Amino acid sequence: MNIFERLDADITLSEDEEQLLDSVRSLARDELAKRAQHYDKSGEFPWENVKAINNLGLNAMFIPEQYGGAQLSYTAYLECVREIAKACASTGIIWATNFHAIKPVIDFGTEEQKARLLPRIAEGGLAALAITEPDAGSDATGMRTRFTLDVDDIVINGVKTFITNGDVADLYVLFGKWSEIDDAKKSISVLVLEKGTPGLSVISTEEKMGHRASSTATISFDNCRVPRANLLCEPGDGLKILFSSLNKSRPSVGAHALGIARAAFEDGVAYINQRKQSGRKIIEFQGVQFMLADMATDLAMCEAWMWRLAKRIDEGGKDFGMEASMLKMRASDIAMRITTDVVQLFGGYGYCSDYRVERLMRDAKITQIWEGTNQVHRQLIGRSFLIK
């Protein structure tokens, strides 16, 4: 048993969660991984993979039982994210986004909102989290999307970009500014927009370097009307909802990055054990062993940190923003470095699309950018030690 098998064996899951994980691993190995290259090349949205995930009822694991779910631990959720991303990174982010997007409704929605909206996701619906705008990325306070109250309706005008699932979502959790509040921070508010709302349109979808099968859309809102009953909490509560949501989604991004890194590492180990150079296995060369040792050590330590953080969340911990930032930052940096190093180990073959390490390297890059760039996370972590 190697270090990673021991790490996986130490993860604490219930019997039901173990059974579900076995099903997810089988699905990832037997179906998702085999279709990943096709979807990467074609750029098609992987509906077949989404259907297979829904056949397992996987969305139910983060929806409370009273709304049609079968809620499991956060640890089990992160393990599912890692296994799906390991097989197909595009499918991994499509599914994980359902959690990212719907968590504000679970945590902050009224009883009526939960009863009306959550069953749609538990049954396999897709969700999107709409925050980023062309001129407002990591600084969410710069967003310009406006929410204007009109009697019992809220009228929405604006544009959102880089929205995962943006063209296929059934529900959108949308951040904008309440028109009657002037303060850039205090005006941020959140509401739920449903598919088919008049005035909601898809402007374009991105042609990306990696995660090519995951749709990334620019969407516009032209006098969209939603009932005030779709507003989460009160006008101006958006920033607290945003921070709470990101603290839960960033570990998921870390798990996603570690799935990509683990796939590359395993491919690299297999290759250098069978490939020979000058009559010796590549792994027998000291320089290669040094590379392998660095990759394995960093990956193992980062995974251990992820499971520590997951345990803390499952135990009801609240203050874990810095831990989440550390995980997201380090996991994504490791994913980029490991995929790059494994391409190097493969030599010229690693640069060719016949081997998935080429795809994994492209998929890894965005993990350093989304959910807050790693430069932003370094700033957040560093200034947390500022003595006031």
Backbone torsions as a table, in degrees:
resi	resn	phi	psi	omega
1	MET	NA	121.1	-179.5
2	ASN	-84.7	178.3	-173.6
3	ILE	-59.7	-37.4	-177.5
4	PHE	-74.6	-35.0	174.7
5	GLU	-65.0	-37.1	177.2
6	ARG	-68.5	-40.1	177.3
7	LEU	-60.6	-45.7	179.8
8	ASP	-64.0	-37.3	-178.7
9	ALA	-67.8	-23.2	-178.2
10	ASP	-84.0	-8.8	-179.6
11	ILE	-68.8	129.2	-177.3
12	THR	-89.9	113.8	179.2
13	LEU	-132.8	153.8	174.8
14	SER	-75.5	170.0	179.2
15	GLU	-61.8	-41.4	178.0
16	ASP	-63.0	-40.0	179.4
17	GLU	-67.6	-39.0	176.9
18	GLU	-60.6	-43.2	179.8
19	GLN	-64.2	-42.5	177.9
20	LEU	-63.3	-43.6	179.7
21	LEU	-61.9	-37.3	175.9
22	ASP	-60.3	-41.0	179.0
23	SER	-67.5	-40.0	179.4
24	VAL	-65.6	-42.7	178.8
25	ARG	-63.0	-40.6	178.3
26	SER	-63.9	-45.4	178.3
27	LEU	-61.1	-45.4	-179.3
28	ALA	-60.9	-44.6	-177.4
29	ARG	-72.0	-45.8	-170.0
30	ASP	-86.8	-22.7	-176.6
31	GLU	-125.2	-58.5	-172.6
32	LEU	-61.7	-46.5	-178.5
33	ALA	-64.0	-34.8	-177.9
34	LYS	-72.9	-25.1	-179.8
35	ARG	-96.1	-7.3	-172.1
36	ALA	-61.2	-43.5	-178.5
37	GLN	-64.3	-41.3	178.9
38	HIS	-59.9	-48.0	-178.2
39	TYR	-67.3	-33.7	177.7
40	ASP	-64.4	-42.5	-178.2
41	LYS	-72.0	-41.2	-175.5
42	SER	-82.3	-27.6	-175.5
43	GLY	73.3	9.1	178.6
44	GLU	-69.3	147.9	172.5
45	PHE	-68.3	131.4	-171.1
46	PRO	-82.4	66.4	-178.1
47	TRP	-58.5	-34.5	179.6
48	GLU	-62.0	-39.6	178.2
49	ASN	-69.1	-40.6	178.1
50	VAL	-61.7	-42.7	178.1
51	LYS	-61.5	-42.4	179.8
52	ALA	-63.7	-39.8	177.5
53	ILE	-65.2	-41.4	179.3
54	ASN	-67.5	-29.2	176.8
55	ASN	-64.1	-25.0	174.8
56	LEU	-86.0	-6.4	-177.8
57	GLY	66.8	34.0	-168.4
58	LEU	-69.6	-29.6	177.8
59	ASN	-61.4	-27.0	-176.0
60	ALA	-63.9	-19.6	-172.9
61	MET	-69.8	-17.0	177.2
62	PHE	-116.3	11.3	176.6
63	ILE	-107.6	129.2	179.1
64	PRO	-57.1	150.3	-174.5
65	GLU	-58.2	-38.8	-176.1
66	GLN	-66.5	-9.5	178.2
67	TYR	-116.3	23.5	175.1
68	GLY	96.1	5.6	-178.1
69	GLY	-98.7	-175.2	174.7
70	ALA	-143.4	73.5	-166.7
71	GLN	-63.4	130.5	177.9
72	LEU	-117.0	-177.0	-175.3
73	SER	-73.0	158.8	174.8
74	TYR	-65.4	-33.3	176.6
75	THR	-59.7	-45.6	179.3
76	ALA	-63.9	-39.2	177.7
77	TYR	-60.7	-47.8	179.8
78	LEU	-62.0	-37.2	178.1
79	GLU	-64.5	-39.1	177.0
80	CYS	-64.8	-42.9	178.0
81	VAL	-58.0	-46.9	-177.8
82	ARG	-62.3	-44.7	-177.1
83	GLU	-67.2	-39.7	179.5
84	ILE	-69.6	-43.8	179.4
85	ALA	-64.7	-34.1	177.5
86	LYS	-60.9	-36.4	-179.3
87	ALA	-83.5	-43.6	-178.7
88	CYS	-153.5	104.9	-174.9
89	ALA	-61.8	-36.0	179.7
90	SER	-61.6	-47.6	179.3
91	THR	-65.1	-35.7	179.3
92	GLY	-59.4	-44.2	-177.5
93	ILE	-77.1	-30.7	175.6
94	ILE	-60.0	-47.6	-177.3
95	TRP	-72.5	-44.0	-178.6
96	ALA	-62.0	-30.7	179.2
97	THR	-63.1	-28.6	175.6
98	ASN	-58.0	-42.2	177.1
99	PHE	-67.7	-48.8	-177.8
100	HIS	-54.0	-45.6	-172.8
101	ALA	-76.0	-40.6	-172.3
102	ILE	-86.3	-14.6	-177.8
103	LYS	-58.9	-37.6	176.3
104	PRO	-59.7	-34.5	178.0
105	VAL	-69.0	-41.7	178.8
106	ILE	-61.9	-43.3	-173.9
107	ASP	-83.9	-30.1	-171.3
108	PHE	-124.5	-6.8	-177.1
109	GLY	-72.3	156.3	173.5
110	THR	-75.7	168.4	178.1
111	GLU	-59.6	-40.5	179.1
112	GLU	-64.6	-42.9	179.8
113	GLN	-63.7	-44.0	179.8
114	LYS	-63.3	-45.5	-178.0
115	ALA	-64.9	-30.7	-177.8
116	ARG	-85.2	-34.5	-170.1
117	LEU	-103.8	-39.1	-172.3
118	LEU	-65.3	-37.5	179.0
119	PRO	-58.3	-28.5	180.0
120	ARG	-64.8	-37.1	178.4
121	ILE	-77.7	-40.9	178.6
122	ALA	-58.1	-32.3	-178.8
123	GLU	-82.6	-1.0	176.3
124	GLY	116.0	7.4	178.2
125	GLY	-67.6	161.5	178.7
126	LEU	-104.4	143.2	179.9
127	ALA	-123.5	156.5	177.0
128	ALA	-134.0	144.3	176.9
129	LEU	-108.6	113.9	-172.7
130	ALA	-108.5	99.0	-179.6
131	ILE	-120.8	-53.6	-170.4
132	THR	-66.9	142.6	176.0
133	GLU	-128.9	164.9	-178.9
134	PRO	-53.0	-34.8	-179.1
135	ASP	-113.6	16.3	-179.6
136	ALA	-147.0	96.8	179.1
137	GLY	-103.9	-100.4	-179.5
138	SER	-62.7	-26.6	176.4
139	ASP	-94.9	89.6	-176.5
140	ALA	-65.4	-21.5	-178.2
141	THR	-67.4	-13.1	179.3
142	GLY	-86.0	1.3	-178.1
143	MET	-63.5	151.3	-176.6
144	ARG	-118.7	-6.9	177.5
145	THR	-57.9	132.3	-172.5
146	ARG	-113.3	138.2	172.1
147	PHE	-111.0	119.4	-178.8
148	THR	-120.3	123.7	-179.5
149	LEU	-74.7	131.8	176.8
150	ASP	-135.2	92.5	-175.3
151	VAL	60.2	-110.0	-178.7
152	ASP	-101.7	6.1	179.8
153	ASP	-112.0	159.9	169.6
154	ILE	-115.3	126.0	-179.8
155	VAL	-98.6	128.9	-174.9
156	ILE	-111.6	132.1	173.1
157	ASN	-137.4	133.0	179.0
158	GLY	155.4	-172.6	-178.2
159	VAL	-138.8	138.0	172.8
160	LYS	-122.3	145.3	-178.3
161	THR	-132.4	163.9	-177.0
162	PHE	55.8	44.7	-176.9
163	ILE	-97.4	108.6	176.7
164	THR	-63.7	133.7	-176.4
165	ASN	68.8	12.4	-171.9
166	GLY	-59.7	-30.0	-178.4
167	ASP	-98.9	-1.9	-175.5
168	VAL	-126.8	-2.2	-172.2
169	ALA	-70.7	148.8	172.1
170	ASP	-90.5	-31.5	178.3
171	LEU	-133.5	140.7	176.4
172	TYR	-119.1	126.1	170.2
173	VAL	-95.8	110.1	-164.7
174	LEU	-113.3	130.5	177.3
175	PHE	-102.8	135.1	177.3
176	GLY	-156.1	-173.1	-178.0
177	LYS	-112.6	132.8	178.9
178	TRP	-71.9	122.1	-170.2
179	SER	-62.6	-25.4	-176.3
180	GLU	-88.1	0.8	178.4
181	ILE	-115.3	122.4	-174.2
182	ASP	-82.5	-30.1	-175.3
183	ASP	-64.9	131.6	-174.8
184	ALA	-61.7	-33.4	179.7
185	LYS	-88.1	-46.3	-173.8
186	LYS	-71.7	-14.0	-178.7
187	SER	-86.4	-14.2	-175.7
188	ILE	-65.2	128.1	-176.4
189	SER	-136.5	168.9	-174.4
190	VAL	-136.8	137.8	173.7
191	LEU	-143.3	169.4	179.2
192	VAL	-109.0	127.7	179.7
193	LEU	-112.6	135.8	-177.1
194	GLU	-100.9	150.5	178.5
195	LYS	-55.6	139.5	177.2
196	GLY	88.0	0.9	178.1
197	THR	-62.3	126.5	178.2
198	PRO	-55.4	135.8	-178.9
199	GLY	96.3	-13.3	175.0
200	LEU	-86.7	124.0	179.8
201	SER	-143.1	153.1	177.1
202	VAL	-95.7	118.3	-179.9
203	ILE	-78.8	-44.3	-177.2
204	SER	-165.7	164.1	169.5
205	THR	-122.4	149.1	-173.1
206	GLU	-84.9	144.7	170.2
207	GLU	-97.3	107.9	-166.1
208	LYS	-108.5	161.9	175.3
209	MET	-65.3	-47.3	-178.9
210	GLY	-131.9	-179.0	-176.3
211	HIS	46.8	44.5	-170.6
212	ARG	-68.7	-24.1	-179.8
213	ALA	-88.5	-9.5	175.9
214	SER	-86.4	123.5	-177.5
215	SER	-75.5	133.4	178.7
216	THR	-127.0	111.6	-167.0
217	ALA	-118.1	154.2	165.2
218	THR	-103.4	125.6	-176.1
219	ILE	-125.3	149.1	-179.2
220	SER	-123.4	157.4	-179.4
221	PHE	-128.9	112.7	-177.2
222	ASP	-116.1	94.2	-177.8
223	ASN	54.3	40.5	173.9
224	CYS	-65.9	138.0	178.6
225	ARG	-116.1	128.2	173.0
226	VAL	-130.2	151.2	177.6
227	PRO	-66.0	148.0	178.3
228	ARG	-58.7	-21.2	178.3
229	ALA	-64.4	-12.9	178.3
230	ASN	-89.7	0.1	178.2
231	LEU	-78.8	130.6	175.5
232	LEU	-84.5	127.1	-178.4
233	CYS	58.2	-136.4	-176.5
234	GLU	-116.1	161.4	173.6
235	PRO	-53.8	132.8	179.4
236	GLY	92.4	-1.9	179.4
237	ASP	-88.6	5.8	-171.8
238	GLY	-64.2	-36.2	-175.2
239	LEU	-67.8	-41.2	178.3
240	LYS	-66.2	-35.4	177.1
241	ILE	-67.3	-41.2	-179.9
242	LEU	-61.3	-49.8	-177.8
243	PHE	-63.5	-41.7	178.3
244	SER	-61.9	-42.3	-178.4
245	SER	-67.2	-42.9	-178.5
246	LEU	-66.1	-35.0	178.7
247	ASN	-63.3	-28.9	177.9
248	LYS	-86.6	-28.8	-177.3
249	SER	-85.0	-27.2	-177.4
250	ARG	-65.1	-40.0	172.9
251	PRO	-60.4	-31.9	177.3
252	SER	-65.9	-40.1	175.4
253	VAL	-63.5	-36.8	174.9
254	GLY	-62.3	-43.4	178.1
255	ALA	-63.2	-39.1	178.1
256	HIS	-61.1	-47.7	179.1
257	ALA	-62.9	-39.5	-179.4
258	LEU	-70.4	-28.4	173.1
259	GLY	-63.8	-43.7	176.6
260	ILE	-62.7	-44.5	-178.8
261	ALA	-64.4	-42.4	-179.7
262	ARG	-64.1	-41.3	178.4
263	ALA	-60.1	-45.2	-179.9
264	ALA	-65.2	-43.6	-179.4
265	PHE	-60.5	-46.5	-179.7
266	GLU	-64.3	-39.2	176.4
267	ASP	-63.7	-40.9	-179.5
268	GLY	-64.9	-43.9	179.5
269	VAL	-61.9	-43.9	179.8
270	ALA	-62.4	-42.1	-176.0
271	TYR	-67.4	-47.2	-175.5
272	ILE	-74.7	-12.5	173.4
273	ASN	-83.2	-22.2	-179.5
274	GLN	-108.4	-23.6	-179.5
275	ARG	-82.0	134.5	-179.9
276	LYS	-114.7	149.7	176.4
277	GLN	-141.2	126.2	-178.3
278	SER	56.1	37.6	176.1
279	GLY	79.8	4.1	-179.8
280	ARG	-126.0	149.0	173.1
281	LYS	-62.8	143.9	-178.8
282	ILE	-59.0	-34.0	-178.5
283	ILE	-66.9	-16.2	-179.7
284	GLU	-78.7	-12.6	179.3
285	PHE	-79.7	134.3	-173.4
286	GLN	-61.0	-42.0	-179.9
287	GLY	-58.9	-38.6	178.5
288	VAL	-69.4	-39.7	178.1
289	GLN	-61.5	-37.7	177.3
290	PHE	-62.4	-44.7	177.9
291	MET	-59.8	-44.3	-178.1
292	LEU	-64.6	-41.3	-179.8
293	ALA	-62.2	-42.9	178.8
294	ASP	-65.0	-44.2	179.8
295	MET	-62.3	-48.3	-176.9
296	ALA	-63.0	-42.4	-178.0
297	THR	-65.0	-48.8	-179.7
298	ASP	-63.5	-41.3	-179.2
299	LEU	-65.3	-44.7	-179.0
300	ALA	-64.3	-43.2	-179.4
301	MET	-65.9	-38.7	-179.7
302	CYS	-69.2	-40.5	177.5
303	GLU	-64.2	-40.0	178.4
304	ALA	-62.1	-39.9	177.1
305	TRP	-63.5	-39.2	179.6
306	MET	-62.4	-44.3	-178.3
307	TRP	-70.7	-31.2	174.6
308	ARG	-63.4	-45.0	-180.0
309	LEU	-66.0	-41.7	178.7
310	ALA	-60.1	-41.6	178.9
311	LYS	-62.4	-40.9	179.5
312	ARG	-63.5	-41.2	179.0
313	ILE	-65.8	-43.3	179.4
314	ASP	-63.6	-27.1	179.8
315	GLU	-85.1	3.1	176.0
316	GLY	94.8	11.6	178.3
317	GLY	-60.5	145.6	-177.4
318	LYS	-112.8	-42.0	-173.7
319	ASP	-94.6	87.4	-178.7
320	PHE	-138.3	24.6	-178.6
321	GLY	-60.7	-43.2	-178.6
322	MET	-68.8	-39.4	177.8
323	GLU	-62.0	-39.3	179.0
324	ALA	-66.1	-41.7	177.4
325	SER	-63.7	-42.6	178.1
326	MET	-59.8	-44.0	-179.7
327	LEU	-64.2	-49.8	-178.9
328	LYS	-58.5	-46.7	-177.9
329	MET	-63.4	-51.0	-174.6
330	ARG	-70.9	-41.7	-178.9
331	ALA	-61.9	-41.4	-178.8
332	SER	-71.8	-37.2	175.3
333	ASP	-63.6	-41.5	178.7
334	ILE	-64.7	-41.1	179.2
335	ALA	-60.1	-43.0	-180.0
336	MET	-66.3	-42.7	-177.6
337	ARG	-70.3	-42.6	-178.3
338	ILE	-66.0	-43.6	179.8
339	THR	-63.8	-37.7	178.2
340	THR	-65.6	-44.2	-180.0
341	ASP	-66.1	-36.8	-179.8
342	VAL	-70.4	-36.7	172.5
343	VAL	-57.6	-40.9	177.7
344	GLN	-62.7	-41.1	179.0
345	LEU	-63.6	-33.5	178.6
346	PHE	-76.3	-12.8	-178.1
347	GLY	65.1	-142.8	-179.1
348	GLY	-58.2	-32.9	179.7
349	TYR	-63.8	-32.5	-179.8
350	GLY	-65.6	-19.4	-179.2
351	TYR	-89.1	-3.2	-176.5
352	CYS	-105.0	144.7	-174.0
353	SER	-74.3	-5.1	174.8
354	ASP	-66.3	-22.3	179.1
355	TYR	-109.9	135.9	-172.6
356	ARG	-72.0	-11.2	179.6
357	VAL	-63.3	-28.1	175.5
358	GLU	-63.1	-43.9	178.7
359	ARG	-67.8	-41.1	-178.3
360	LEU	-62.4	-36.8	178.1
361	MET	-64.5	-41.0	177.3
362	ARG	-67.7	-39.1	-179.6
363	ASP	-67.2	-31.7	-174.9
364	ALA	-67.7	-31.6	-169.2
365	LYS	-59.6	-43.8	-174.3
366	ILE	-65.3	-22.8	-179.0
367	THR	-65.8	-19.6	175.7
368	GLN	-82.6	-7.9	-172.2
369	ILE	-112.0	-48.1	-174.6
370	TRP	-77.8	167.0	-175.2
371	GLU	57.4	36.7	-176.5
372	GLY	91.5	122.7	179.2
373	THR	-62.3	156.9	-179.3
374	ASN	-65.7	-24.4	175.2
375	GLN	-66.7	-40.3	177.3
376	VAL	-63.9	-41.8	-180.0
377	HIS	-65.8	-37.5	176.6
378	ARG	-63.1	-38.5	177.7
379	GLN	-65.2	-44.6	179.7
380	LEU	-61.2	-45.2	-178.0
381	ILE	-66.9	-45.8	-177.7
382	GLY	-62.7	-44.7	-176.3
383	ARG	-76.7	-9.0	175.8
384	SER	-66.7	-15.8	179.6
385	PHE	-96.8	3.4	178.9
386	LEU	-66.7	125.7	179.0
387	ILE	-88.5	118.7	-175.5
388	LYS	-91.9	NA	NA
